[in-house]
């Protein structure tokens, strides 16, 4: 996992809602075109990516975390920043530094692990608008499993047939976090949660590399990390 820490040049720049679009554009600009197009799931036609990111903005301080199924993509982003600094759109960020952190699980470890993050899953309401489900909704768990399995099939090129159990262990019951993309007035909604997953290290690491659920590689949702027990 590539961790990028940087600073906005001034508080006069209002970028909180458009940051996901700017970060996505920076990443795609420095990766092969195939990563922008994505990979199509044969049965459903859904598009999946081999990369994902999340970010946090506190005052002027910006942190971006970037993960990839292909380690070379993390190297490409790191080399671009080392050579030219971090530029998001027309914004030149300051005091940028990068670090590498291990985020995958070891094949020799237990096949059970706790994962935490914000995963967005939605259904279509009667009026045609999306209704975002809380993690404690059983449909949310089923949609997570389906999405992860389809993502595995698409990126790996074969169907996953191993053990796969997913159980919710904790959810933040306060209001959901809103995830915007550009000037979109209908943001995605997601609640922070922790899940216990039983699966092969191959499946777990794919979820850690590429995320799960909606909004991966666009608004910053779906980014998972190993939670402390």
Buried (B, 14 or more C-beta within 10 A) or exposed (E): BBBBBBBBEEEEEEBEBBBBBBBBEBBBEBBEEEBBEBBEBEEEEBEBBBBBBBBEEEEBEBEBBBBBBBEEBBEBBBEBBEEEEBBBEEBBBBEBEBEEEEBBBEEEEEBEBBBBBBBBBBEEEEEEEBEBBBBEBEEBBEBBBEBBBBBBBBBEEEEBEEEBEBEBEBBBEEEBBEBBBEEBEEBBBBBBBBBBBBBBBEBBBBBBBBBBBBBBBBBBBBBBBBBEE
